Amino acid sequence: MAKRRTDLARAGRSTGGTRRKTALSPYYTTSIGEAYLGDSLDVMAKLPSESVNLIVTSPPFPLTFRKKKPYSSVGEDTFVSWFTPYAQQFRRLLKTDGSLVVDLGGVWNKGVPTRSLYQYRLLLALCDQVGFHLAQDFYWYNPAALPGPAEWVNVRRLRVKCAVNQVFWLGKTEWPKATNRGVLQPYSADMLRLITKGYKAKARPSGHNITAKFQQDRGGSIPPNLIEIGNNDSNGHYLKACAAADLPVHPARFPRGLPEFFIRLCTTPGDSVLDPFAGSNVTGEAAERLGRRWVAIELAEDFLRGSRYRFSSVPVLPLDVADRRA
Ligand SMILES: C[S@@+](CC[C@H](N)C(=O)[O-])C[C@H]1O[C@@H](n2cnc3c(N)ncnc32)[C@H](O)[C@@H]1O
C-alpha cells in the first residue's frame, strides 16, 4: 500500500518534505485507491501537480441544482463560473499527456420546451479559458432512459425522449495518451465472415478503396464515439448492500462501463485516475478492477459511506462507529 500511494503520500507535504498543517486523511482506502470526504476544490489543492493521468467525472448537473438536491446551490446560468476553478485544478493535477473526461446531462430551460446551452458554454470555457483541447466529443446513449419532461414529451408530445449525455474528452495538450486498442469491440457476424471467407478488394460506390488489408483480423472493431450502455442496474451488490445498511443509494450514478471505456482508452495499468465528484465511486470501482490507482472525492458523506460496498477489501464499519469517526 505505502509504495502504491507514493503520489498521494506526497500530498500535504511541501517540497521540503515538511507536512502542511492540513494533511489529507482518506475516508477509506484499498491497496490502490483512496477516497476523500470533502469539497474537491479543497482536497485537490492538497494533491501534487502533474500526478494524475486521467480525470473522469460527472459533476452535479444544473438540473439537480435547480431541484435543490443536496449537492449545491449553483444554477444553470452560473454553472460555468462555478466549474472553472475546479477545471483549473484539474489542469494542474493532470500530467502533460493527461485527459479530462466530463459526462454532462442536458437540461431543459424553465417553462419552455428548449434546451440549455450550458454544456456548450462549458466546453468553450474549458478550451478557451482554462487551456484544454477537445480530443473528441462522445455521446453516451442510455437505451433505458425514461421519457421526460412529461409536459413536453408525454402530454403535449412536442419533443422526443432525451437518451444521450454529452461526454467531452479533453487533453491537457493536443496529444493526450490514448490507444483505441484498449477499447476494441467484438467483430460483427458480417465482419467475422469477411475475415474468414475473404473479401474481394475493390473501390466501393462511396469512393472508399477497400483493400485486402480490410479483411485482416486486428483483434476487434474500432468503436464509434457513441457509447451505448443501459443505466438500469437494479440488483447489483452496491444497491443491495446500501439497502441492507439503510444508506441512500446514489440517485445519479453512471454505469461502470462508461468510466471503464475511458480508463481503457487513456491509461495503462498502474496509471492514476481521479474522480472529483465521485458520488457512489463507480469510477474508483472501474479503476480498481482494471488495476489503475484511483482517487475519489465526494462531498456527501452518506454517498461516500455507501460507496465502500463496491470494494470487498474495504472494511465496512458499523454505522455508529462510522458516525463517531465523521
Ligand atoms: C452526478 S453525481 C456523480 C455520480 C457518480 N458518477 C456515480 O456514478 O455515483 C455528482 C456528485 O458530486 C458531488 N459533489 C457536488 N459538489 C461537490 C464538490 N464540491 N466536491 C465533491 N463532490 C461534490 C455530489 O454530492 C454528487 O454525489
The ligand as an SDF file (V2000), in Angstrom:
LIG
                    3D

 27 29  0  0  0  0  0  0  0  0999 V2000
  -23.6700   13.3240  -10.7480 C   0  0  0  0  0  0  0  0  0  0  0  0
  -23.1030   12.8780   -9.1760 S   0  0  0  0  0  0  0  0  0  0  0  0
  -21.7980   11.7370   -9.5210 C   0  0  0  0  0  0  0  0  0  0  0  0
  -22.2920   10.3160   -9.5540 C   0  0  0  0  0  0  0  0  0  0  0  0
  -21.1970    9.3110   -9.8010 C   0  0  0  0  0  0  0  0  0  0  0  0
  -20.6410    9.4430  -11.1450 N   0  0  0  0  0  0  0  0  0  0  0  0
  -21.7250    7.9030   -9.6150 C   0  0  0  0  0  0  0  0  0  0  0  0
  -21.8370    7.1730  -10.6180 O   0  0  0  0  0  0  0  0  0  0  0  0
  -22.0710    7.5490   -8.4900 O   0  0  0  0  0  0  0  0  0  0  0  0
  -22.2210   14.2870   -8.6310 C   0  0  0  0  0  0  0  0  0  0  0  0
  -21.6910   14.1640   -7.2110 C   0  0  0  0  0  0  0  0  0  0  0  0
  -20.8690   15.2870   -6.9410 O   0  0  0  0  0  0  0  0  0  0  0  0
  -20.9530   15.5710   -5.5560 C   0  0  0  0  0  0  0  0  0  0  0  0
  -20.4490   16.9210   -5.3500 N   0  0  0  0  0  0  0  0  0  0  0  0
  -21.0790   18.1170   -5.5910 C   0  0  0  0  0  0  0  0  0  0  0  0
  -20.2730   19.1430   -5.3300 N   0  0  0  0  0  0  0  0  0  0  0  0
  -19.0980   18.6100   -4.9200 C   0  0  0  0  0  0  0  0  0  0  0  0
  -17.8630   19.1620   -4.5050 C   0  0  0  0  0  0  0  0  0  0  0  0
  -17.6810   20.4900   -4.4820 N   0  0  0  0  0  0  0  0  0  0  0  0
  -16.8520   18.3280   -4.1550 N   0  0  0  0  0  0  0  0  0  0  0  0
  -17.0370   16.9790   -4.1750 C   0  0  0  0  0  0  0  0  0  0  0  0
  -18.1940   16.3950   -4.5570 N   0  0  0  0  0  0  0  0  0  0  0  0
  -19.2040   17.1960   -4.9260 C   0  0  0  0  0  0  0  0  0  0  0  0
  -22.4180   15.3750   -5.2410 C   0  0  0  0  0  0  0  0  0  0  0  0
  -22.6300   15.1310   -3.8600 O   0  0  0  0  0  0  0  0  0  0  0  0
  -22.7610   14.1710   -6.1130 C   0  0  0  0  0  0  0  0  0  0  0  0
  -22.6720   12.9550   -5.3880 O   0  0  0  0  0  0  0  0  0  0  0  0
  1  2  1  0
  2  3  1  0
  2 10  1  0
  3  4  1  0
  4  5  1  0
  5  6  1  0
  5  7  1  0
  7  8  2  0
  7  9  1  0
 10 11  1  0
 11 12  1  0
 11 26  1  0
 12 13  1  0
 13 14  1  0
 13 24  1  0
 14 15  1  0
 14 23  1  0
 15 16  2  0
 16 17  1  0
 17 18  1  0
 17 23  2  0
 18 19  1  0
 18 20  2  0
 20 21  1  0
 21 22  2  0
 22 23  1  0
 24 25  1  0
 24 26  1  0
 26 27  1  0
M  CHG  2   2   1   9  -1
M  END
$$$$
